[in-house]
Amino acid sequence: MSVRERQRCSVVSSVSSTRGQCRVATCRGAGTLKAAVYETNGDPEVLRYQDIADPVVGPGDVLIAVEAISVEGGDIRHRRLVAAAEAHVVGYAAAGVVRAVGIGVQRFVIGQRVTAFNWSGSHAEFWLVPVDFVFAVPNDLSLEVAATIPVAFGTAHDALFEFGKLTTGQTVLVRGAAGGVGIAAIQLAKSAGASVIATSSSDEQGRQLCRVGADHVVNYSTDDTPASVLAITDGVGVDLMVDMAGGADLPVLFGALRRRGRVSAVGMSAGQPILSYMDLISRLLTISGISFGTEMHLPRARTIVEHCLQRAAEGDLTMPIDRRFRLDDAAAAHRYAEFGRPFGRVVIVPVG
């Protein structure tokens, strides 16, 4: 039975086992679907648009007909660094419509609009995801925006609150603010009563960051970031830095933090930082590593994602979609996301 033939139902049957009767999904891939895959690591052009076998719907799985794919930083890192023994479908995040569910799935039904996370597979027409990583999309929210919510807003929420311990009246510096996590962090911090300083690569990008809620913007291309932050904070420094960049200059940026300041390390787009313990000890600083995806199956994470989806549906949170690409042009989408300095997220849509 092909994926398209499965669209109208979820098929299950009883089978025998040495432990007695059990229920397993018998929906099996007998056809093909289109996907963006790579077999070797490298530049965006290693991605190929080709046929792959239909996925097998097992117990606890949700099969999603993909309508919008959010290109995440992790997708780019996987394409460059994670080896694939065979054609590998890249992709963390997408949204679409449920087309089949496996045994034991009670939370979702055929035809329901959902968004999801998984460590691979989103760059395809159909995507198989464990139920604990799937979230219902409110009716008033577009699937394009919904695709961006779990990773960006979940990561930002953890960086600010779960690990960053940000409270009302404190000041946060968002470094690498023009990406999805940065834009999410600005909105979440501002709505929690914090003061937000963001870094930008240009004055135009700075104006865009102000429109999504930043109180102050520092153009790191022309200004000294620590000196500018200290001037904004009357020499005190910020309570928390949410860092998407990393890089060799990270110890210098510690100068923008107050004594006992905190850092939430989200990404390394500028490279691997080299730190000594003295960088931390001298200022009594705390660094927390953030990886929301590793805990997205937990109840606390579901609460966060569902709350952010509802706020987005109500217009309280937003994610700009910088540019849209077709799935058969996934290489161009990755090139733009990696090198084009997009503001917000790049979205891929399946063809046809």
C-alpha positions as CSV (number, residue, x, y, z in Angstrom):
1,M,0.0,0.0,0.0
2,S,1.5,3.3,-1.0
3,V,1.6,6.5,1.1
4,R,-1.1,8.1,-1.1
5,E,-3.3,5.0,-0.8
6,R,-2.9,5.2,3.0
7,Q,-4.1,8.8,3.2
8,R,-7.7,7.8,4.0
9,C,-7.1,5.5,6.9
10,S,-4.9,4.1,9.6
11,V,-4.6,0.3,9.1
12,V,-3.8,-2.0,12.0
13,S,-4.2,-5.7,12.7
14,S,-3.7,-8.2,15.5
15,V,-0.8,-10.5,15.3
16,S,0.5,-13.3,17.5
17,S,3.7,-13.1,19.5
18,T,5.4,-15.3,22.1
19,R,4.0,-12.9,24.7
20,G,0.4,-13.2,23.5
21,Q,-1.6,-10.8,21.4
22,C,-0.2,-7.4,20.5
23,R,-1.2,-4.6,18.1
24,V,1.2,-3.4,15.4
25,A,0.7,-1.2,12.4
26,T,0.7,-3.0,9.1
27,C,0.8,0.1,6.9
28,R,4.0,-0.6,4.9
29,G,5.7,1.4,2.2
30,A,5.3,-0.2,-1.2
31,G,5.7,3.0,-3.2
32,T,7.9,6.0,-3.4
33,L,7.9,9.7,-2.4
34,K,10.0,12.7,-3.2
35,A,12.6,14.0,-0.8
36,A,15.8,16.1,-0.6
37,V,18.7,13.7,0.4
38,Y,22.5,13.7,0.7
39,E,25.0,10.9,0.7
40,T,28.2,12.9,1.3
41,N,28.7,15.9,3.5
42,G,29.4,19.4,2.0
43,D,28.0,22.5,0.5
44,P,24.2,22.8,-0.2
45,E,24.7,21.3,-3.6
46,V,25.2,17.8,-2.2
47,L,21.4,17.8,-1.7
48,R,19.6,15.8,-4.4
49,Y,15.8,15.7,-5.1
50,Q,14.9,12.1,-5.7
51,D,12.5,9.2,-5.0
52,I,12.8,7.3,-1.7
53,A,10.8,4.4,-0.3
54,D,7.6,5.1,1.6
55,P,8.1,5.0,5.4
56,V,6.7,2.2,7.5
57,V,4.2,3.4,10.1
58,G,5.0,1.6,13.4
59,P,3.4,1.7,16.8
60,G,3.4,5.2,18.3
61,D,4.2,6.8,14.9
62,V,2.4,9.7,13.1
63,L,2.7,10.0,9.3
64,I,2.5,13.6,8.2
65,A,1.8,14.9,4.7
66,V,4.2,17.8,4.7
67,E,3.0,21.2,3.6
68,A,5.8,23.5,5.1
69,I,9.4,22.7,6.1
70,S,11.3,25.1,8.3
71,V,15.1,25.1,7.5
72,E,16.9,24.9,10.9
73,G,20.5,25.5,11.8
74,G,20.7,21.9,12.8
75,D,19.7,20.9,9.2
76,I,22.8,22.8,7.9
77,R,25.1,21.3,10.5
78,H,23.8,17.8,9.7
79,R,24.4,18.3,6.0
80,R,27.9,19.4,6.6
81,L,29.0,17.1,9.5
82,V,26.8,14.0,10.0
83,A,27.9,11.2,7.7
84,A,25.3,9.1,5.9
85,A,25.9,5.5,4.8
86,E,23.0,5.8,2.3
87,A,20.7,8.5,1.0
88,H,19.8,10.5,4.1
89,V,16.7,12.8,4.3
90,V,17.8,15.9,6.2
91,G,15.5,18.0,8.3
92,Y,14.3,18.8,11.9
93,A,11.0,20.6,11.5
94,A,7.9,20.7,9.4
95,A,4.1,21.0,9.5
96,G,1.3,19.4,7.6
97,V,-1.7,17.1,7.9
98,V,-1.9,13.7,9.6
99,R,-2.3,10.9,7.0
100,A,-1.9,7.8,9.2
101,V,-1.3,6.9,12.8
102,G,0.3,3.8,14.4
103,I,-1.0,1.5,17.1
104,G,-1.3,3.3,20.4
105,V,-1.6,6.9,19.0
106,Q,-4.7,8.5,20.7
107,R,-3.7,12.1,20.6
108,F,-4.1,12.7,16.8
109,V,-6.5,11.8,14.1
110,I,-6.4,11.5,10.3
111,G,-6.8,15.0,8.7
112,Q,-5.6,16.9,11.8
113,R,-3.2,19.9,11.2
114,V,0.1,19.3,13.1
115,T,3.7,20.5,13.4
116,A,6.6,18.3,14.4
117,F,10.2,17.8,15.3
118,N,12.6,14.9,14.6
119,W,16.3,14.5,14.1
120,S,15.9,13.9,10.3
121,G,13.4,13.4,7.6
122,S,11.4,16.6,7.3
123,H,12.7,17.5,3.7
124,A,10.2,15.2,2.1
125,E,6.6,14.9,0.9
126,F,5.7,12.6,3.8
127,W,7.4,12.4,7.2
128,L,7.2,9.8,9.9
129,V,7.5,11.1,13.5
130,P,7.1,9.6,16.9
131,V,3.9,10.9,18.5
132,D,5.7,12.6,21.5
133,F,7.3,15.0,19.0
134,V,4.1,16.0,17.2
135,F,1.9,19.0,18.2
136,A,-1.5,20.1,17.2
137,V,-1.7,23.4,15.2
138,P,-4.5,25.8,16.2
139,N,-6.9,26.6,13.4
140,D,-6.0,30.3,13.2
141,L,-2.2,29.6,12.7
142,S,-0.7,29.1,9.2
143,L,1.3,25.9,8.7
144,E,4.3,27.9,7.5
145,V,4.6,29.7,10.9
146,A,3.6,26.5,12.8
147,A,6.6,24.7,11.3
148,T,9.0,27.2,12.8
149,I,7.5,27.2,16.4
150,P,8.8,24.1,18.2
151,V,12.5,24.5,17.5
152,A,12.8,28.3,17.6
153,F,10.5,29.2,20.4
154,G,11.1,26.0,22.4
155,T,14.9,26.6,22.3
156,A,14.5,30.3,23.1
157,H,12.2,29.6,26.0
158,D,14.7,27.1,27.5
159,A,17.6,29.6,26.9
160,L,15.7,32.4,28.7
161,F,13.9,30.7,31.5
162,E,14.6,27.0,32.1
163,F,18.4,27.5,32.1
164,G,18.8,31.3,31.8
165,K,16.6,32.1,34.9
166,L,15.5,35.4,33.3
167,T,13.1,37.4,35.4
168,T,11.1,40.6,35.1
169,G,13.3,43.7,35.1
170,Q,16.5,41.9,34.1
171,T,18.4,42.6,30.9
172,V,19.2,40.1,28.2
173,L,21.7,40.3,25.3
174,V,20.6,38.3,22.3
175,R,23.6,37.5,20.1
176,G,22.8,36.3,16.5
177,A,19.3,37.8,16.9
178,A,18.1,37.8,13.3
179,G,17.7,34.0,13.1
180,G,14.7,32.1,14.3
181,V,15.8,31.5,17.8
182,G,17.0,35.1,18.2
183,I,13.7,36.5,17.0
184,A,11.8,34.1,19.3
185,A,14.0,35.1,22.3
186,I,13.4,38.8,21.8
187,Q,9.6,38.3,21.8
188,L,9.6,35.9,24.8
189,A,11.9,38.0,26.9
190,K,10.1,41.3,26.1
191,S,6.7,39.8,27.0
192,A,8.2,38.5,30.3
193,G,9.1,42.1,31.3
194,A,12.8,42.0,30.5
195,S,14.9,44.6,28.7
196,V,16.3,43.3,25.4
197,I,19.5,44.2,23.6
198,A,20.1,42.5,20.3
199,T,23.1,42.4,18.0
200,S,22.8,42.8,14.2
201,S,25.0,42.7,11.2
202,S,23.5,45.9,9.6
203,D,21.5,49.0,10.4
204,E,18.5,47.6,8.3
205,Q,18.6,44.4,10.2
206,G,18.7,46.4,13.4
207,R,15.5,48.2,12.4
208,Q,13.8,44.8,11.8
209,L,14.9,43.6,15.2
210,C,13.4,46.7,16.8
211,R,10.1,46.0,15.0
212,V,9.9,42.5,16.7
213,G,10.6,44.0,20.1
214,A,14.2,44.7,20.8
215,D,14.8,47.8,23.0
216,H,18.3,48.4,21.8
217,V,20.4,47.1,18.9
218,V,24.1,47.0,18.5
219,N,25.6,46.7,15.0
220,Y,28.5,44.4,15.6
221,S,29.9,45.2,12.1
222,T,30.6,48.8,13.1
223,D,30.5,49.0,16.9
224,D,32.3,47.4,19.9
225,T,29.6,45.1,21.3
226,P,30.8,44.9,25.0
227,A,31.5,48.7,25.1
228,S,28.1,49.5,23.6
229,V,26.3,47.1,26.0
230,L,28.0,48.6,29.0
231,A,27.0,52.1,27.8
232,I,23.4,51.0,27.4
233,T,23.4,49.4,30.9
234,D,25.2,52.3,32.7
235,G,28.3,50.2,33.1
236,V,26.5,47.3,34.8
237,G,26.3,44.7,32.0
238,V,23.5,42.3,31.1
239,D,22.1,39.6,33.4
240,L,22.0,37.0,30.6
241,M,23.4,36.5,27.1
242,V,21.7,34.1,24.7
243,D,24.4,33.2,22.2
244,M,23.7,31.7,18.8
245,A,27.2,32.4,17.5
246,G,30.0,31.1,19.7
247,G,33.3,31.8,18.0
248,A,36.7,32.9,19.1
249,D,35.4,36.3,20.3
250,L,33.1,34.8,22.9
251,P,35.5,35.4,25.9
252,V,35.7,39.1,24.8
253,L,31.9,39.3,24.9
254,F,31.9,38.2,28.5
255,G,32.8,41.8,29.2
256,A,29.2,42.7,28.3
257,L,28.0,40.5,31.3
258,R,27.6,41.7,34.8
259,R,29.4,39.9,37.6
260,R,27.6,36.6,38.2
261,G,26.1,36.9,34.7
262,R,24.7,33.9,32.8
263,V,25.2,32.6,29.3
264,S,22.8,30.3,27.4
265,A,24.9,28.6,24.6
266,V,22.6,27.8,21.8
267,G,24.8,27.6,18.7
268,M,28.2,27.9,17.1
269,S,27.5,29.7,13.8
270,A,30.8,31.6,14.2
271,G,32.8,28.6,15.2
272,Q,33.9,26.7,18.3
273,P,34.9,29.1,21.1
274,I,38.1,28.5,23.1
275,L,37.5,29.2,26.8
276,S,39.6,28.8,30.0
277,Y,38.1,28.3,33.4
278,M,39.6,31.6,34.3
279,D,37.2,33.3,31.8
280,L,34.4,32.1,34.0
281,I,36.0,32.2,37.5
282,S,37.2,35.7,37.2
283,R,33.6,37.0,36.7
284,L,31.7,34.2,38.5
285,L,29.9,33.5,35.3
286,T,27.7,30.5,34.5
287,I,27.3,28.9,31.1
288,S,24.4,26.5,30.2
289,G,24.2,24.4,27.1
290,I,20.8,24.5,25.4
291,S,19.4,21.6,23.3
292,F,15.7,21.7,23.4
293,G,15.3,18.9,20.9
294,T,16.7,16.4,23.3
295,E,13.9,17.1,25.8
296,M,11.1,17.9,23.4
297,H,9.4,14.6,24.2
298,L,9.0,15.6,27.8
299,P,5.7,16.9,29.3
300,R,7.3,20.2,30.2
301,A,8.4,20.8,26.6
302,R,5.0,19.9,25.3
303,T,3.5,22.6,27.5
304,I,6.0,25.1,26.2
305,V,5.4,24.3,22.6
306,E,1.6,24.2,22.8
307,H,1.6,27.5,24.7
308,C,3.8,29.2,22.0
309,L,1.6,27.8,19.2
310,Q,-1.5,29.2,20.9
311,R,0.2,32.6,21.4
312,A,1.2,32.6,17.7
313,A,-2.4,31.8,16.7
314,E,-3.5,34.8,18.7
315,G,-1.0,37.1,17.1
316,D,1.1,37.5,20.3
317,L,4.1,35.8,18.8
318,T,5.3,35.8,15.2
319,M,8.1,34.4,13.0
320,P,9.0,36.3,9.8
321,I,9.3,34.0,6.7
322,D,12.2,35.5,4.8
323,R,11.9,33.4,1.7
324,R,10.1,30.3,0.3
325,F,11.6,27.6,-1.9
326,R,10.2,24.4,-3.5
327,L,11.3,21.1,-2.3
328,D,13.0,20.3,-5.6
329,D,15.1,23.5,-5.0
330,A,16.2,22.5,-1.5
331,A,19.9,23.1,-2.3
332,A,19.1,26.7,-3.0
333,A,17.0,27.0,0.2
334,H,20.0,25.7,2.2
335,R,22.4,28.0,0.4
336,Y,20.2,31.0,1.2
337,A,19.7,29.9,4.8
338,E,23.4,29.4,5.4
339,F,24.9,32.3,3.5
340,G,22.1,34.8,2.7
341,R,21.7,36.3,6.2
342,P,17.9,35.7,6.2
343,F,15.7,37.5,8.7
344,G,13.6,34.9,10.4
345,R,13.1,31.5,8.8
346,V,13.5,30.0,5.3
347,V,10.6,27.7,4.4
348,I,10.5,24.9,1.8
349,V,7.2,23.6,0.4
350,P,6.7,20.3,-1.4
351,V,6.2,20.4,-5.2
352,G,2.7,19.8,-6.6
